[in-house]
Amino acid sequence: MLRVGLVLAAFAIGATSLVVLTENETHDKIIENERQTLLNAINAVIAKDQYNNEILADTVVLEANNQLGTNENSIVYRARLNDEPVAVVLSAIAPNGYNGKIKLLVGIAFDGRLTGVRVISHKETPGLGDKIDTKKADWILNFKGLSLSNPNVSKWKVKKDGGEFDQFTGATITPRAVVTAVKNSLLYFDAHRDELFVISETEK
């Protein structure tokens, strides 16, 4: 009986170790998948051949900010090429979409031009407001290369409001919210450009 007991105990220990090992491997895979998903989203707004730093590690944390529409801390990702500033990726929220908040990633080059904008979360109406999603339309791709001077900041509105940006047929609220959020991101960057790229002593 003693031998049987020892065998069962050894089996139980082995099985437990296998479960722990499997759980650890699964956890690692989840972490890596999340990391890759984030990196893909960043590379959608800043081309990966434009920087050579570890962008996921080169970050600064922003406190909740009304101009960016955030109500909690957010992370800014900083792209550099041979240690020279290239661009940042800001998280921004358009709080006034037709069906609620629209979450964005906004890429802005050091010279203030947009490198890209993508929607990462929304609840807009299918067939109408969801045209902000690249899976539905290419509308949001038109932000690339624009800045506060192109068009003039006073023209950062949809055409219905006297601005330069197309609205959607039957849906003005959604593009209006996105245009405003992108403009506010540019304004924030313009006011905080240098501090966004500062490397703290702990990062050196």
C-alpha positions as CSV (number, residue, x, y, z in Angstrom):
1,M,0.0,0.0,0.0
2,L,2.9,2.3,0.8
3,R,4.3,1.8,-2.7
4,V,0.9,2.5,-4.3
5,G,0.5,5.6,-2.2
6,L,3.9,6.9,-3.3
7,V,3.1,6.2,-6.9
8,L,-0.2,8.1,-6.7
9,A,1.6,11.0,-4.9
10,A,4.2,11.1,-7.6
11,F,1.6,11.1,-10.3
12,A,-0.4,13.9,-8.6
13,I,2.8,16.0,-8.3
14,G,3.6,15.3,-11.9
15,A,0.1,16.2,-13.1
16,T,0.1,19.4,-11.0
17,S,3.4,20.4,-12.5
18,L,2.1,19.7,-16.0
19,V,-1.0,21.9,-15.4
20,V,1.2,24.7,-14.0
21,L,3.6,24.5,-16.9
22,T,0.7,24.5,-19.4
23,E,-1.0,27.5,-17.7
24,N,2.3,29.4,-17.8
25,E,2.8,28.7,-21.5
26,T,-0.8,29.8,-22.2
27,H,-0.3,32.9,-20.2
28,D,2.9,33.7,-22.1
29,K,1.2,33.2,-25.4
30,I,-1.6,35.5,-24.4
31,I,0.8,38.2,-23.4
32,E,2.7,37.8,-26.6
33,N,-0.5,38.0,-28.7
34,E,-1.6,41.1,-26.9
35,R,1.8,42.6,-27.5
36,Q,1.7,41.8,-31.2
37,T,-1.8,43.2,-31.5
38,L,-0.7,46.5,-29.9
39,L,2.4,46.7,-32.1
40,N,0.3,46.0,-35.3
41,A,-2.1,48.9,-34.2
42,I,0.9,51.2,-33.7
43,N,2.4,50.3,-37.0
44,A,-0.9,51.1,-38.7
45,V,-0.4,54.7,-37.8
46,I,3.5,54.9,-37.9
47,A,5.2,52.7,-40.6
48,K,7.6,50.4,-38.9
49,D,10.4,51.3,-41.3
50,Q,10.3,54.9,-40.0
51,Y,11.7,54.0,-36.6
52,N,14.3,51.6,-35.1
53,N,13.7,51.9,-31.3
54,E,11.8,49.5,-29.1
55,I,8.6,51.6,-29.4
56,L,6.6,49.5,-26.9
57,A,9.3,50.3,-24.3
58,D,9.8,54.0,-25.2
59,T,6.7,55.5,-23.5
60,V,5.4,58.2,-21.3
61,V,2.3,58.1,-19.2
62,L,-0.2,60.9,-19.5
63,E,-2.8,61.6,-16.8
64,A,-6.4,62.0,-17.8
65,N,-6.8,64.8,-20.2
66,N,-9.9,66.7,-21.3
67,Q,-8.3,67.8,-24.6
68,L,-7.6,64.2,-25.5
69,G,-10.9,63.0,-24.1
70,T,-9.3,60.6,-21.7
71,N,-10.7,60.0,-18.2
72,E,-7.8,57.8,-17.0
73,N,-4.0,57.5,-17.6
74,S,-3.0,56.7,-21.1
75,I,0.3,55.7,-22.7
76,V,2.1,57.6,-25.4
77,Y,4.4,55.5,-27.6
78,R,7.4,57.3,-29.0
79,A,9.1,56.5,-32.3
80,R,12.8,57.3,-32.8
81,L,15.2,56.7,-35.6
82,N,18.8,56.4,-34.4
83,D,17.7,58.1,-31.2
84,E,16.2,61.1,-33.0
85,P,12.5,61.9,-32.4
86,V,10.2,60.7,-35.3
87,A,6.7,60.6,-34.0
88,V,4.3,59.7,-31.2
89,V,1.2,57.7,-31.0
90,L,-1.5,59.2,-28.7
91,S,-4.6,57.6,-27.4
92,A,-7.6,59.9,-27.9
93,I,-11.3,59.6,-27.3
94,A,-14.1,61.2,-29.2
95,P,-16.7,61.3,-26.4
96,N,-19.6,62.4,-28.6
97,G,-20.0,59.7,-31.3
98,Y,-23.6,58.9,-32.3
99,N,-23.6,55.8,-30.1
100,G,-21.0,56.7,-27.5
101,K,-17.3,57.0,-27.2
102,I,-15.0,56.4,-30.2
103,K,-11.5,55.4,-29.2
104,L,-8.6,56.4,-31.5
105,L,-4.9,56.0,-32.0
106,V,-3.4,59.1,-33.5
107,G,0.1,59.1,-34.9
108,I,1.8,62.5,-35.2
109,A,5.2,63.2,-36.7
110,F,7.7,65.5,-34.9
111,D,6.9,68.2,-37.4
112,G,3.2,68.1,-36.5
113,R,1.9,66.2,-39.5
114,L,-0.4,63.2,-39.0
115,T,1.3,59.9,-39.8
116,G,-2.1,58.1,-39.4
117,V,-5.3,57.7,-37.5
118,R,-7.1,54.5,-36.6
119,V,-10.3,53.7,-34.7
120,I,-9.7,51.0,-32.2
121,S,-13.2,50.9,-30.6
122,H,-16.6,52.2,-31.5
123,K,-20.3,51.4,-31.4
124,E,-21.4,53.4,-34.4
125,T,-24.3,52.4,-36.6
126,P,-23.5,49.7,-39.2
127,G,-23.7,51.0,-42.7
128,L,-23.6,54.6,-41.6
129,G,-21.2,55.8,-38.9
130,D,-19.1,52.6,-39.0
131,K,-17.4,54.0,-42.1
132,I,-14.7,55.4,-39.8
133,D,-13.5,51.8,-39.6
134,T,-10.9,50.8,-42.3
135,K,-12.8,47.5,-42.8
136,K,-15.8,49.5,-44.0
137,A,-14.3,52.5,-45.9
138,D,-11.0,54.4,-46.4
139,W,-12.3,57.7,-45.0
140,I,-10.0,57.7,-42.0
141,L,-6.9,57.2,-44.2
142,N,-7.4,60.8,-45.5
143,F,-6.0,62.2,-42.3
144,K,-2.4,61.1,-43.1
145,G,-0.2,64.1,-43.9
146,L,-2.6,66.7,-42.6
147,S,-1.6,69.2,-39.9
148,L,-2.9,72.3,-38.1
149,S,-1.9,74.3,-41.1
150,N,-3.1,71.9,-43.7
151,P,-6.0,72.6,-43.6
152,N,-6.1,75.7,-41.5
153,V,-7.2,75.0,-38.0
154,S,-10.4,76.9,-38.6
155,K,-11.3,74.4,-41.3
156,W,-11.0,71.3,-39.1
157,K,-14.7,70.6,-39.4
158,V,-16.9,68.5,-41.6
159,K,-18.1,70.3,-44.7
160,K,-21.6,70.7,-43.3
161,D,-20.1,72.9,-40.6
162,G,-18.0,74.9,-43.1
163,G,-14.9,72.8,-42.9
164,E,-12.8,70.6,-45.2
165,F,-13.8,67.1,-44.2
166,D,-16.4,64.9,-45.8
167,Q,-19.3,63.7,-43.7
168,F,-21.1,60.4,-44.5
169,T,-24.5,60.3,-46.2
170,G,-27.0,60.1,-43.4
171,A,-24.3,60.3,-40.7
172,T,-22.7,63.6,-39.7
173,I,-22.3,63.2,-36.0
174,T,-19.7,60.4,-36.2
175,P,-17.2,62.0,-38.6
176,R,-17.7,65.3,-36.8
177,A,-16.7,63.7,-33.5
178,V,-13.6,62.0,-35.1
179,V,-12.4,65.2,-36.8
180,T,-12.7,67.1,-33.6
181,A,-10.8,64.5,-31.6
182,V,-8.0,64.4,-34.2
183,K,-7.8,68.2,-34.2
184,N,-7.6,68.3,-30.4
185,S,-4.8,65.6,-30.5
186,L,-2.8,67.9,-32.9
187,L,-3.4,70.9,-30.6
188,Y,-2.2,68.9,-27.6
189,F,0.9,67.7,-29.4
190,D,1.7,71.2,-30.6
191,A,1.6,72.5,-27.0
192,H,3.5,69.6,-25.5
193,R,5.8,68.4,-28.3
194,D,9.1,68.8,-26.5
195,E,8.1,67.3,-23.2
196,L,6.5,64.3,-24.9
197,F,10.0,63.3,-26.2
198,V,12.0,64.0,-23.1
199,I,13.9,61.0,-21.8
200,S,13.9,60.8,-18.0
201,E,17.0,60.0,-16.0
202,T,15.7,56.5,-15.2
203,E,15.4,55.8,-19.0
204,K,19.0,56.7,-19.8
